[in-house]
Amino acid sequence: DSLLGGLGELSSLYSSVEQQLNDTLRRRRHAGDDDYNIEVLLGVDDSVVRFHGKEHVQNYLLTLMNIVNEIYHDESLGVHINVVLVRMIMLGYAKSISLIERGNPSRSLENVCRWAYQQQKSDPSHSEHHDHAIFLTRQDFGPAGMQGYAPVTGMCHPVRSCTLNHEDGFSSAFVVAHETGHVLGMEHDGQGNRCGDETAMGSVMAPLVQAAFHRYHWSRCSGQELKRYIHSYDCLLDDPFEHDWPKLPELPGINYSMDEQCRFDFGVGYKMCTAFRTFDPCKQLWCSHPDNPYFCKTKKGPPLDGTECAPGKWCYKGHCMWKNANQLKQDGNWGAWTKFGSCSRTCGTGVRFRTRQCNNPMPINGGEDCAGVNFEFQLCNTEECPKHFEDFRAQQCQQRNSHFEYQSSKHHWLPYEHPDSHKRCHLYCQSRETGDVAYMKQLAHDGTRCSYKDPYSICVRGECVKVGCDKEIGSNKAEDKCGVCGGDNSHCRTVKGTFTRTPKKLGYLKMFDIPPGARHVFIQEDEASPHFLAIKNQATGHYILNGKGEEARSRSFIDLGVEWEYSIEDDIETLHTDGPLHDTVVVLIIPRENNTRSSLTYKYIIHEDSVPTINSNNVLQEETDTFEWALKSWSQCSKPCGGGFQYTKYGCRRKSDNKMVHRGFCEASKKPKPIRRMCNLQECTRPLWAAEEWEYCTKTCGNSGFQLRTVRCVQPLHDGANRSVHFKYCSGERPESRRPCNRVPCPAHWKAGPWSECSVTCGEGTETRQITCRAGDRCDGEKPEAVRVCKRAPCNDEPCMGDKSIFCQMEVLARYCSIPGYNKLCCESCNRRSSTLPPPFLTEAAETEEAAVFDQSDLPRALMAPTPAVPHHTQLLPGRSSPGRPPFAEEDADTSPSNTKPKGAEFPQWRAPQARKPSRLFALLHQLPANSSSLRPHPALALAAALPVVPANNTTAGAPSPPTTSRRSEKHVEKRWPLRSSAVER
């Protein structure tokens, strides 16, 4: 291979590659320096395509993704993120059902992520190379109400940067934004953070998403958590290509009527509710079905902006407004501040917050957003803690001892100050056992000191806030050299001394003490010796440096809030700290040889009120210039070849004997400027492709196994080493980094379906299930059992005297025979049906006895009369409904036990229910005699309205049971159940 002509040819090669990129059909779109771009692959399964129709689904999906992009543009996030659609794939029926496993969200997500990985373009510079995959489906992949599923902090990972989302209308945009937020590292508001107060205000990361088009924001915790991880997502830094997607109107609702949006939200046939018109249709979108026009439902959000609400009018931010091109813009204005919350610390300086919203009024018609921040904080509990000094950062690290594992083992964690000032408000800790530094994956608590060199500035939401020694935010007031706030050093005294001793035996030998309050402490050996320094805290008795069994090595460490720097260079030890010392420290030596003297020079600054007793070994004196800066060495060359630069490095030298000492003895203001010279002038060699060994195959059989290897572009150096460079500098075809493997058929296995209901309602019976083998009878292992014994409560010896209610004969109520009270009431019908139970289908999960509950929707279907459904937390009183005003059931009603106020409280017929008892059902059935020959509509409606909704503990294969909640309220509220793996959050 011919060599490149130094930097010139290397630069020329880069320009050639860049020119080729510019000549492609698509070009990269410019993004700002602070912009992050999530390039998205959108996967859509057959259920979504069939629902929206092939001719309309693309525009619908583009509108949905535009809404997601706008959600991430909200200023409350604090980081500018663009969601850029680079590729859209619509799956067929067979592939769709193979990816989504009903009732198993974990497996479904795994399938979707694997599928997305297989679609990835191998060339990172390809216009359709994606950073993140979003998959939409209308299939039920989890327990009722589960809306989304995603790995946590998986962004840019090849197989973890993906989300699984249930699509049911444009409000799904908030689910997509929420799940992608998890992949970016955001947690739920109020779970492990202090932002639970923002969930009711429409925060995107609320556990139950209540955000709507006219009211949403990112909580302060979401912004902090995002900033914690965003800098590590390198794949978001490149500029995306421009894609030729169809242009959409500025307001998304222009293309979609309220009827269409109702169909998207609730299914085929649903239209805007027109039972009454006493409300603004743009405040909330209410929908109903023609089969039951008086049963209206809502997702508690307004229609899309731009939706027509009246002739010549459209919806905008929840209001019906005239379509006037010359409408006056309305700038936003801040609402009132909330009260300050609790203090983050009980002493030692904490912070407390208050927030406000831009809603007085909200900006409309392109008006300006509110200027300024939406939160404020103030210092609180600034008095020092009364106990012995405690290091707040050390306490946070110590709390990780019991549960934070690093490299598969537990450690004792010590505080660590990161050298990068931008990361000092992220919690890093150092292992006492190994010295390794680990990120604890959280921000330092509010009120933690930013640096041990600054005793007043504190961390607030992951950012360092300047605080003066007068404890005022933003103050520049600082302590002088001996700790006087705003002082001029006039009360400071410098203590210097030299102490020499010759040990006569082994064991710790005391040299001298340094008193509390000492600052800028320097201790140094005058000459090389075999002995080692040791430091002990006199008050506590523990060794700060080189205790028993410790290895003497150069290091920085923190003890009781004081940072020390210990170095061994040419067998001469130096110890330095800026202090202040909280207790007296004892300086000792550890003898290694007898009759070999040890001479230590020390210096510290202290307030005149704390000056120790002067003796022959220490001297109270003013500073004298006995040290000077001297050339020590040259820095490492900036480039390994092709011409680089290196700079002089200066050290501090004592004039009396020309010995190099710690840099703290010299004045920083007199340090010379570095001198630059060229280095490594030899030409650079041509970069080459280098491929590592293949990793293990991901599968042992089947048609999806693959293996990976690392492919790098390396440049050989003249010393025989290699350095990695960007792949654009390598010419020729890039070796493959992924290949198929183990593509052989897998052995077949038996597949067992769900167990049926017990064949009897009391006593001993049997349960059955289907057992299938996809390979005929060639499945491995023993065939699982298809029949098993089941036991129910002992049978009642009381003879059946016939049904006691006309409703017993209704087929739709047959599933309640497993409830003892109902079985007794309808014993004849239940006994007749128990002998004719059909076998279950393999693809459906059979209901267990615990899941047999009364569903109020059964009775209207049995009566063939439309009946308004009642939410689980409200009750309709017969005879008290206002004429012409139908009851409204809110589709995603809050299921929190503390939320007792009905969502439909603006309608007078709603009120909170009394305690619900399942036995009420049978009491009501008794009220209607079995020989009734006719049913009047109103009693039937009153009966249906008064029936309670008993929550079902649905049990589904592969997922634990959800908490008690109304089935209807679950449908449009995201639920998150605990998983086997903590790495996945829903």
N, C-alpha and C positions, 0 to 999 in steps of 0.2 A: 504493500500500500504506500502511496505517496503521502508525504507529510504536508499538512496545511502550512501555509506561510504565516504562522503566528496568528495574532488576533485578527488581522485583516481578512484572511481566508475564512476563518471561523465565522466572522461577522457576515461575510459574503454568502456562506452556506445558509446561515439563518435567514438572510434577506431573500434567498431563493425559495426557501420553504414558505416564508411569509407571502411572497408573491403568488405562489401556487394556491394558497388559501384564499387570497383576494380574487383569484380568477374563478372560483367556484360560483355556482348559480346563486347560492345563498350567502349572505354576508353577516358577520357578527354585528349585533346591534350595540351601540355604545351605552355603557352604564356608568353611573357616577362612581367616584372613588369609594364612597361609603355604601354603595348598593350591593345587595346580595341577590343572586338570581337562582331560584329553584326551578330547574328545567324538568318538566313533568311528563311522564308517560301516563296517559289516561287509559285504563282498561275498563271496558264496559261489557257486561255479560248479556246473554240473549234475553233475559227477563226485562232489562231496561230497554233494549232495542225494540222488542215486541210491544212494550207498553206505549212508547212514544212514536213508534213507526219509523221505518228506515228513512223516509223522506224528511222527517222533522227532527230526528234525534241529534244530528250534528249541531244544529243551531241551538237546541236546548242545552247541550253539553257545553258549548262555547259560552253561552250566557251564564251557566252555573259556574264555570271556571273564572269568568270575569268577576263574578260576585266574590269568589274566594280571594282573588287578587286584590279587590277593593278592601276586603276585611284585613288583609295583611298590610295595606297601605295606611291603616288608621294610625294617627300620630301617637296614640297611647302606647303603641308597641315600643317606641323608642329606637327602633332599627328599621331601615327602609328595605323591605323584602319584596321582590317581584316574583310572582308565580307565573311562569312562562310555560305554556303548553307546546311541547315540541313534537308530540306524536300521539295519535289516538288509534286504539285497536278495539274493534267490535268483535266479540267472540260468537261462535255458533252455539247451537243448543248442546251438542254432545260435550264440547270442551267446557261449557259453563257449568253443567251439572257435575263434571268431574272435579272442578276446582272447589266448589262450595259443598261442604259436608254438613248436612242439616243437623243443628244442635251441637256442633263442635266448632266453636269460633277459633280455637287455637289451631286446629288442623287446617281449617279453611284459610286462615291467615298464612300459615306455612306454605300451603299450596299456591296461594296468590303471589307471595314473595318469590317463590321458586320460579313460577311462571314469568314474573317480571324480570328476573335475572336472566332467564333464557332469551328474552327479547332484547337484551342490552346490545348495543352496537359496540364491537370490540375496539374500535378506533375512538379515543376520547375526543378527537377533533371533528367527529362526524356531526352533522347538523341535527341528527335525531338521537344522539347520545344523551341519556337522561340521568338526572341526579336522584330522582325520587319517583315512585310509582303510586298512583291513586287508583284504586279499583272500586267500581260502583256495581251494585247488584240490588235487585228487589227480592232475592231469595232470603229466607230466614236462616241465617248462619249461626244464631245463638238463641239464648232464652228470650222470651217475649220482651220486646222493648229495647233490646240491644241494638244500638245504632251504629257503632263503630268499634274498631279494634286496631291496635297499632303497637309496634315495639317502642320502647323508650330510648331516646338518644341514639337512633339508628341512622340519622341523616348521613349521606355519602357512603354508607356501608354497602357493599355489593348486594347483600341479600337481606338486609334489615331496614333499608330505606323504603318502606312501603306501608300503605294503610288499606284497610278493608272497611268499606262504608256502605250503609244501607241507604239507597236513594229513594226518597219519597217526596219529591217536590223541591222547589228552590230553597226551602229552609235547610235542605241537606248541605248547603254551602257552609253552614256553621259547624255541622258535624265534620265535614272534610277539613275545615280550618282547625277545628279542635284536635282531631287525630294527627294531623300534620304537626300541630304544636307539640304533641307528645314526642314525635320523632325528632323534633328540634330540641327536646330536653325540658319542655315545660311540664309542670305537675298540676294537679287539680288545685284550684283556689280553695283555701281553707283546710287542705289536707297536708299537714307538715309545714304550713306557712301561715302568715298572719293576714291573708287576704280573703277570709271567709265573708267579710262584710261587703265584698263587691259582687258576690254571686247574684244577689237579687237585683242588681243594677244592670245585669246583662253582660257580665264578663264572659268572654269566649271560652275560658278554661274552667268554668264552673262544673262541678260533678254532674249536675243536671242542667244541661245547656238551656238557658232562658233568653239567650240573645235573640234579637229580631232585627229586621232591616232598618228600623227607625231608632233602635236602641241597642248598641253593642259597643264594647270596648275591651281592650286587653288590660288585665289588672297590673298593678305595680309589681306583683310577684312574677307574673309571666314575663314582664320586661327584664327583670333581674335574672331570672333563670335562662332566658334566651341569651343575654349578654355573657353569661357564664360559659356557654358552649359555642356561640356563633363563630368565634375566631378559630375554632378547630375544624370547621367545615370548609376545607379548601375547595371542594367541588363547587361551591356557591360563588366563587370569586371570578369565574370567567364570564365574558359577555355572551349572551345567547344569540343564536342566529335569528334572523327575521323569517317568519313563516307566512305563507299566503293563505291564512284562514279568512273566511268571509268576514267582511266588516259588519259590525253590529251597531245598533243605535246607542247613543250616549246613555239613555235611560232604558234599562232592560225590559220594563213592563210594556213598552210600546208595542212589542210583537205578541203579547200574551194578555188575553182577557181574564177577567176574574173567574169566569166559568172554567177556562183552561187551567188556571192555577189551582182551582178546587179539584179538578180531575187529577192533577199531578200530586196533590197533597193526600187525597183520600181514595182515589181509585176511579174506575170507569163509572160514568153516570152522575157523578157529583157535580153540582153547579153552585153558584152563589146563592145563599139562602135569601129568599124573598118573602118569607112569612110575615115579616113586618119591616118597616123602613124608618124606625125611630132612632137610627144611629148613623153615624158617618161611616160609609163603607170602607174608607181608607184607614180607619183606626185599627180595625181588626177584620181579617177576612173570615167570614162565617160561610159555611158550606152545608148543603143538605142534598139528599137523594130524592128523585121524583117519587120513589116508592113510599117515602115517609117525609114529606116536605116540612113537617113540624119538628123534626129531630135535626137540629143544626149543630155543627161541630166547628171548632177553630183550633189553630195551633198557636193562638195568642200573639200572632204577628200580623202586620199590615200587608197589603198586596205590594208587589214590586213598584218602585218609583216608575212613573210613566204609564201605569195601568189606567185605562179610561174608567172614570167613575160617574160621569154624567156628560151630556152633550157639551163639547167644548172644554171639558175639564179632565184632569188626570190626577192621580195620587202622587204626592211628593212628601216624603218624611212623615207619613201618617195623616196627611191632610188632603182633602179634595180641593184642588186649586184650578183656576182658569189657565188654559193653555195660551199664555200671552208671551210672545217673544220679548216684550219689553217689560216683563215683570221686574219689580224692584227687588234687588238683592237684599237679603236680610243677614247681616253679620251676626255671628254668635256672641253670646255674652255669658259670663260665668254665673252659675247659681251660688247659693249660700254655702259657706264652709260647714263641714260637719264639726262636731266637737273633737278635741284631741283625744286620741286613744291612750292606752296604758303605756307606761314607760318600759323600755326594753331591759333596764337594769334597776335593781333596788338601791344601788350605790355605785360610786366610781364613774359617774357620767353615762347616762343612757340617752335615748331619743324617743320621742313620741310623735305621731303623725295625725294629720287631718286631711281630708280630700274634698274636692268640689267637682261638679260636672258642668259641661258647656251646654246648658239647656235653658237659659233664661234671657233670650230665647235660643233655640238651636239655629245654626246657620242653614239657610235655605236659598234656593235659586242661585247657587254659586257664591253665596256670601262667605266671608272670611271666617275661619275657625277662631276660637278664642285664643288670644295670645297669652303666653305664660304657661306655667306648669299646673297640673291638676292635683298636686299634693304639696304640703308644707310639713316641715318638721321643726322641732325645737329641742334643745337640750333639757334634761331633767335629772333629778337625783345626782347632782354634780359633786356632792360631798364625798370625801374619801371613805372607803369601807372601814368600819371600826376594827375589824380583825387584823391579824398579821397580813402583810401584803400578799395579795393573790393575783396571779397573772390570768386575765380573762381568756386570752388566746390559749394558754396552757390548759385551762379548764375544759375548753371545747375539744382540744386534742385528746385529753385524758378520757373524755366521755366515749371516744371511739375505741378504747382498748378492748371492750368486751364484745363488740359486734362487727368492727370493720376488719375484713380480711384483706391482706396484701400478699400476693404470690402464694395463695393457699395456706396462709398461717396468720395467727394473731400476733400483735406486736404491742409494746408499750410506746405510745405516741407522745413525742415531745413537741413543743411549739417550734415553728420554723418561719422565718421572715423571707419571703421570696425576693430574689435580687431585682426582679422586674417590678418597678413601682406600680404598674397597672394591675398586677396580680396580688398585691398585698392584702386586698380585702377579700380574696378567695382563701379558703381555709386549707393551708398546706401544713403537714406535720411530718416530723422526722422520727424514724424508728430508732429506739434506744439500742436494739439488738444489732441491726445491720447498718445504720446510718443512712438508709435509703429515704428519700423524700417522696411522699405520696400526696396526691390531691384528694381531699376528702369529699369531693363532688358536692360542695355546698359553699355558700358565701359565709364569711365570718359574720358573727352576730352583730347587729347594730350596737355601736358603743365600743367595739373592739379597737384598740389603738392600731393605727395604720402601720406604724414603725416603732421599734424600740428606741430609735434615735429621736423620736418626737413624742413626748409624754402627753400631748394634748389633742392632736388631730385624730379623728376617729372615723371608722367605717360606717357608712349609711347606705344600705341597699347596694352593697358591692362597690361603692365609690368612696374614695378618701375625701373627707370634708375637712378643710383647714379650720382649726380652732386655735386661738391664741392662749397664752398662759393666763389671761384674764377670763378664760372660759366663755369667750364670745365667738360665735361663728364668723369666719372671715377675718378675724382680727390678726394683725401681723405682730402683735406684742409677743416678745420671746424672752426667755430666761437668759441671764448672762452666764459666764463660765461657772459660777458657783451656785446657780439656781435662784437668783433674785429676779422676780418677774419685772421686766423693764429696767433692770439694773445696768450699771455702767462698769462693772468689775471692780469698783472701788472697795468693796467688802470682801474681795476674793484674795486668798493667800495660796501660794504655791509651796508645797512641801517636797523636798528632794532628799535623797540619801543613798548611801551605799552600805551594804551589810555583807560582811564576810565571815564565814565559819568553816571550820574543818571538822567533818564528822569523824567520830572515833569508833562508832559501831553502826550496824544496819538498823533500819527503822526510820520513821518520819522524824525529821529534825526541824523544829520551829526556827524561823528566821525573824519575822516581825509581823505586826498587825497594821491593817489599814482601817481607819474608823468609818462609821456610817456617815453618809453625806458626801463622801469623797467622789469626785468626778474627774474624768479625763485621766484615768489611772494607767500608767505605763510601768511595766516591770520587765527587766532584761538582764540576762547573764552578761557579765563583762568579758568572759572568755569561755571557750568551749570546755565542757566538763562532762564526765560520765553520769552526773546526777540529773534528776528530773525535778521540775517544779510541781508543787501541789498546792491547791487552795481549798480551805475549809471554811464553812459558815460557822462562826463561833456560837450563834444563837441556837441553831438547829443541830449542829454537830455533823451534818452531812458534808461530804466532799463535793466541791464544785468542779474541781479538775483533778484528774489522775488519782482517783480513789483506789482502794484496794482492788486488785484484779483488773484494773483498766489498762489498756494499751496507750502509751503516750504517742500521740500523733497530731499533726497540724489539723486544726479544725476550728469552726465557729460554732458556738452553742449559746443557749439561753437558759438562765437560771433565775427564778424569782423575778422575772420581768427585766433582767439585765442581760444585755448581749455582750458576750466575751469573744475575743479573737486570739487564738493561741497558735503560734507558729514555731517550727523547729527548722532552722536553716544553717547549714554548716555546723551542726551540733550546738548552736546557740539558740536558746529558747527566749521567746518574747511573748508577753501577755498584755492585752490592752482591753479597756472598756471605757465607754463614755459615762457609765453610771446613770444615775446616782446609786451608790450602795445603800441598801436598806438596813444592813446589819454589819457588824465588824467582821472582816474576813482575816483569816490567819494564813500567812504565806509560809510554806514549808518547802523542804527539799527531801527527795527520796534518794538516799546515798546508794551508789552502786560500787564504790570503792572507798575503803578507809584511808584516812590521812591524805585525801585529795580535797583541796579547798574549793569552796563555792562562793562566788562573789556576785551579788545582785545589786543592780542600780534601779531605783524606783523614783517615781514622780507622780504627784496628783495635785489637784486644785480643790480647795475646800473653803467654806465660808469662815470668816474670822471668828465667829462665835463657836466653831467646832474644831478649832486648831488643836491637835494633840500636844502632849508634853514634849518639849524639845530636849534632845539629848545628843550624845556624841555621834549617834548613828543617823539622825535626820536633821536637816537644816531648813529653817524657814527663810526663804530668800525670794527676791524678785526674779523674773525671767531674764536669763542672759543668753545671748546668741552664740551658743557653743556648737551648733550643728549647721550643716549646709547640705544642699542638694548636689548629688554627684551622679554621673552617668553610670548606670548599673548594667544594662544590656540592651539589645535590639529586640523589637517585637517580631512575631512571626510574619513572614511575607504574605501579602494579601492574595497572591495568586501562585499556584504551583508551577506555572510556566507562562511564557508569552509576555513577561515583564509585569512585575507587581511593585508594591511599595512596602517598606517597613519603617518603623518609627523608633526613636530613642525612648528608653524607659529609665526614669530617674529614681534613685533611692536616697535615703537620708544618711549622711555620714557625720560621725563625731569628729570635730576638728582636732581635738587633743591627740587622738591616736589613729585617725583615719579609718576607724571601724564603721561598717554599715550598721545602722540601728533602725528601729521601727520608724516608719514615716511620720508617726505622730509627734516625734521630737522636733521635726522641722516645720516651719511656718508654710502653710499651703499657698499663701499669697506670693511667696518668693520662689515658687517652683518654676523652673524655666519651661518655655514652650518646647514641645517635641520637635526634633529634626527629622526630616524625611529623606530616604534614599531609595533608589531602584534596586530590585532584586529579582532572581529567577528569570534571567533574560533569555534562556534557551527556548527554542520553538516548541509549540504544543503539538502533540501527536493527534491523529485523526480519531474521533470517538467511534466506538464499535458497539454493536449489540452484544449483550451478555445475558444468557438464559441460565437460570438455576435449575435444580432438579425438580421433577414433577412431584406434586403432593399426592397424598393418598386419594383414591377414587371416592367420590361422595356416596356411591351406591355399590352394593355387591351384585346387583342384578337389576333387570328392568330396562327401560328405554330412556332414562333420564340421568344416568350417571355421568359425571364429568370430573376432571381433575385440572388443577391450576398450577402454574409456576410463575415465578417472578421474572420479568424481562426488564433489564435496565440498559440504559445507554451509558457506557463508561469510557473514560479517557485514560489510557495508560500514561503513567508518569515516568520520569527518567530514573527514579529511585526504585522502580519495580512495582510500586503500588498503583492502585487505580482510584479514580474519583468519579462519582456519578454526576452526570450532567443531564440537562433536559433532553427528552427524546427527539426534539426537533433538530438537534445537532448530528444525529446518526443518519447516514444515508443507507439505501438499500431497503429491502423488505423486512419489516419487523417480524421476528419469530413469533409464532403463535403462543399465547399464554393460557389457552383453554382448549381442551380436546375431549371428545367422548371416551368413555371407558366402561368396561363391564356391561356392555349392551347385550345381555343374554336373558332369556325368559326366566322369571322368578318362579319358584315352586308355589303351587296353589295352596290356599288355606281355607278352612271352613269359615263361613260367615253366619253368625247367629243373629236372628231378628229379636225384637223386644218381646218380653213375656206378655201374654194376654192377661186379662182380668181373671181373678179366681172364678172357677165354675160355680161356686156357691157363695152365698152371702153370709152364711154362718156354718160353723162346723168345719169339716175337712173336705177339700176338693182338690182340683188340679189346675195348673197353668200350663199353657202350651206356647211354643214359638216355632218359627220356621228356621230350618237349617239348610243352607245352600252351599254348593261348591261350583265355582265358575268353570272348573275343569272336569265336569262330569263327576265321576267318583274317584278322581285321581288326586284328591287333596291329602296333604301330609297330616299325620297324627290321627288320633281317635276322634270320631264324630261326636260333637257335643250332644248332650241330652236335649230332647225336644219336649219332654213332659216332666213336670215336677209337682210335688205335693205342696199345697198351700193350706194354711189354717186361718180360720176366721174366728170371731167371738162365738162362744157356745150358742147353739140355737135356742130360741125361746120355746119352751114347751107349750106356750099358749097357742091353741089351734087358730088357724086363719079363718076369720068369719067373713071374708070378702073385702073388697076395696071400700075405703071410707070417703073417697073423693072422686069426682068426675075426672080430675086431672090425672089420675093414676093410669088411665088408658092412653095417654099421649106418649108416642114413641120418643119424642125429644127429651122427656124426663126420665127415660129408662136408666140412664147412667147413674142416677141418684139412688138406685136400689142398694148400693153398698153402704149407704148411711143408715144405721140401725133405726133411727126414728122414722125415716121415710119408708123403709122396708116394712115396718110394722103397719104404717098407715096404708100402704099399697101392697099388702102381702100377696094377694092373688095375682096381680099383674107381674110382680117381681118374681114369684115362684114359677110362673109360666115362661118368663123370658130367660131364667137362669139355665134352663135346659137347651136353649137354642142360641147360645152365644156364638157368633161367627169367629173363625180364627183371625188373628191380626195379620195385617199386611207387613211385609218385611220392611218397607220404607217408612212406616209410621211408628211413632213411639206410643205404646199403649198407655192409657192413664192408669195410675196406681190408685189405691184406695184413698191415699192422702190428697189426690188431685181431684176427687169427685166433689165438686162444689156447685152451688146453684148459680147459674148465669142468668141475669135478668132478661137477656136477649132471647132465651128459650121460650118464655111465655108468649111474647108477641108473635113469634113464628107459629106457635101452636094455635093461637087464637085467630091467626090470619087477619089481624088488625094492627095498624101502625101505632106504636107506643113510644113515647119519649123515654130515652134511657136516662138514668140518674147517676151522676158521678158518685164515686164511693164515699166522698166526704160531704155530700149534700143530700137533702131529702125534699121531695116535692110533696106538699101537703094537699090532699084532695079537697076540692072545693074552694081553694084560696088562690088559684091561678087567675091572673088578670085576663079578661076576654081578649082573644086575638093575639096574645103574647105567649109564644111557645117557650118551653124550657130549653136551655142551652147547656149541652155537656161539653166541657173543655177537654180536648183530646189529649193534651199532655199535662194534665193537672199534676201539681206538686204532690209527691207521695210522702213527704216528710211528716212524721207524727205530730210535730209541733205546729204544722200548718193547718189550723182548724177553720180559718176564715174561708168560706166558699169563694171560688174564683168568680162565680156569677152573682156576686153580692149586689150588683146594681139592679137586679131584678127582684121584686119583693117576694116572689113565691119560693125563694130558696132559703133554707135555714140549716143550721148545723144539726146532725143527727144525734139521737140518743145512743147509748151503748148497743152494739149490734149482737144479736144472738141467732145462731142457725135455727133454733127451735121455732122462731117466728114464722118461718116458711110453713111449717105444718099446722100451726094455729090458724093461719090464713086459709090454708087448703080446707080445714075443717069448717070454715064459715060458709063454704058453698056446698050444698048437699049433692050427693052422688046422683040423685035422680033429676037434677035440673035439666030441663030440655031446651032452654034458650039462654043466651047470654046477651045482656045489654052492653053496649060499648063502654059507657062510663064506668060501671063497676069494674070491668076488666082493666080499663086504663088505671083506675085508682089502685087496683090490686097490684098491677105491674109497677106503678110508681112507688108503692110503699114497700115492695120487697127489698131486703138488704142485699148488698153484694158481698158475699163471703169470699175473701181472697184465696186464690189457689196457689199451693206450693207445687208448681209444675216441675216435674223432674224429667230432664232430657239427657239422652246419652252423651257422655263426655263433658257435662257441665254440672256444677253443683247447683242446688236449689236456690232460687233468688229469694230475697226477703219478701214478706207479705205485702202485697199491693194489689190494687184493682187491675184486672186484665186490661180494661179499656184505657186506664191512665198510663199503662206501661207502653202502649204502642208507639207513642211519639216522644218518649223521654228516654234518653240514653241511660242504660244501667251498666254497671261494672261489677262483675263478680270476681272473687279472688281466683287466681290461676295456680296451676302446679308450679309454674315458673314465674319468679318475681321480675323477670326481665321484660315481661309483656304487660302493658297497661291498656285497659279498655276505656 
